[in-house]
Amino acid sequence: MPVRAVLFDFSGTLFRLEEDDSWFAGMELIDEDGRRAVDEHAQAELMERLTHPTGGSVTRTEEAHRAWVNRDLAPALHREAYLHALRDAGLPDDHAESLYGQAIDPASWVAYPDTVEVLRSLKANDLRTAIVSNIAFDIRPAFRAAGADADEFVLSFEVGVVKPDPRIFHMALERLDVTAEQAVMVGDSEENDGAARAIGCGFILVDPLPVAERPTGLIDPLRDRGLLL
């Protein structure tokens, strides 16, 4: 059956949160040895907690665990979960708030080099597109700033469902008026994005590399599938 629509994940697929050294200016970590500046190693650890904070190194209370599990369903829970992860790393409250503010600012998210071209080319080929993302803030401004767009945005905090729950994929398909067999999901998570295969969608896995290291990570696999010329 011909593909009529492409579903995309957001973070690590179309855009990536890439830090600026200025975010960490004047920041300190507090631990049992006292205060210390945020060096390159600490900066990398903090960014890991902001982008992939699933490791066992984060100590969570039962309440903090509940916030983490449900973080992409409500902005307040998202804020609570990520501030806890940053404070657990040793950041004082004011510095944790500042860094978290950068992470949820759409202006901090950088489009991959081929994101705009891919979305425009799919539209020119009469293929429908939807962004299907586990996220707790509005990412539409990031798309507008980059000059990119999609037909639909299916965001977990707006629809009350997170990937890999099949309902979020069904919502996207219904909005696009296509069947699962007519759609392909593109994302960087085998577990979350790859779950679209369970309802009959195709799936393309991409590598969430730094933006400068992945110039054609979208175009190449979509061309291989015959979705782009």
Residue pairs with C-beta under 8 A, 6 or more apart in sequence:
1 179
1 181
1 182
2 182
3 127
3 182
3 183
3 184
3 202
3 225
3 227
4 127
4 128
4 176
4 178
4 182
4 183
5 127
5 128
5 129
5 130
5 173
5 176
5 178
5 182
5 183
5 184
6 122
6 127
6 128
6 129
6 130
6 183
6 184
6 185
6 186
6 222
6 227
7 129
7 130
7 131
7 132
7 169
7 172
7 183
7 184
7 185
7 186
7 196
7 201
8 14
8 129
8 130
8 131
8 132
8 150
8 185
8 186
8 187
9 131
9 132
9 133
9 185
9 186
9 187
9 188
9 189
9 192
9 193
10 131
10 133
10 135
10 139
11 17
11 51
11 109
11 133
11 135
11 188
11 208
12 51
12 187
12 188
12 189
12 206
12 208
13 112
13 186
13 187
13 188
13 193
13 206
13 208
13 218
14 111
14 112
14 115
14 119
14 131
14 148
14 218
15 109
15 110
15 111
15 112
15 115
15 139
15 142
15 146
16 109
16 110
16 112
16 208
16 210
16 211
17 47
17 50
17 51
17 103
17 108
17 109
17 110
18 108
18 110
18 210
18 211
19 43
19 47
19 102
20 102
20 108
21 43
23 98
23 99
23 102
24 38
24 43
24 46
24 99
27 37
27 38
27 91
27 95
27 98
27 99
28 35
28 36
28 37
28 38
28 92
28 95
29 35
29 36
29 37
29 38
29 42
29 89
29 90
29 91
30 90
30 91
30 92
31 90
36 42
38 46
42 89
45 89
46 86
46 89
46 91
46 99
48 55
49 58
49 82
49 85
49 86
49 88
49 89
50 82
50 85
50 86
50 99
50 100
50 103
53 81
53 82
53 85
58 84
58 85
58 88
59 88
60 68
60 84
60 88
64 80
64 81
64 84
67 77
67 80
67 81
67 84
68 81
68 84
70 77
71 77
71 78
71 80
71 81
71 82
71 136
72 78
72 134
72 135
72 136
72 156
72 157
72 162
73 136
73 156
73 157
73 160
73 162
74 136
74 157
75 136
75 137
75 157
77 136
78 104
78 136
78 137
78 157
79 100
79 104
79 136
82 100
82 103
83 93
83 96
83 97
83 100
86 95
86 96
86 99
86 100
87 93
87 96
91 99
102 108
104 136
104 137
106 137
106 138
106 139
106 140
106 141
106 142
106 145
107 141
107 142
107 145
109 139
109 142
110 211
111 142
111 146
111 148
111 211
112 211
112 214
112 215
112 217
112 218
113 211
113 214
113 215
113 216
114 215
114 216
114 217
114 218
114 219
115 146
115 148
115 218
116 146
116 147
116 148
117 219
118 218
118 219
118 222
118 228
119 129
119 148
119 149
119 150
120 148
121 228
121 229
122 129
122 222
122 227
122 228
123 129
123 149
125 227
125 228
125 229
127 227
128 151
128 152
128 176
128 177
128 178
129 150
129 151
129 152
130 150
130 151
130 152
130 153
130 154
130 172
130 175
130 176
131 139
131 143
131 150
131 152
131 153
131 154
131 155
132 154
132 163
132 168
132 169
132 172
132 185
132 193
133 139
133 153
133 154
133 155
133 156
134 156
134 162
134 163
134 192
135 155
135 156
135 157
136 156
136 157
137 157
138 155
139 153
139 155
140 153
143 149
143 150
151 175
151 176
152 172
152 175
152 176
154 168
154 171
154 172
154 175
156 162
156 163
156 168
159 168
159 171
161 167
161 168
161 171
162 168
162 192
163 169
163 189
163 192
163 193
163 195
164 191
164 192
164 194
164 195
164 198
165 195
166 195
166 198
166 199
169 180
169 185
169 195
169 196
169 199
169 201
170 199
172 183
173 179
173 180
173 183
173 201
176 183
179 200
180 196
180 199
180 200
180 201
181 200
181 201
183 196
183 201
183 202
184 201
184 202
184 203
184 204
184 225
184 227
185 193
185 194
185 196
185 197
185 201
185 202
185 203
185 204
186 193
186 203
186 204
186 206
186 218
186 221
186 222
187 193
187 194
187 203
187 204
187 205
187 206
188 205
188 206
188 207
188 208
190 205
193 203
193 205
194 203
194 205
196 202
196 203
197 203
202 225
204 221
204 222
204 225
206 214
206 217
206 218
206 221
207 214
207 217
209 217
219 228
222 228
223 229
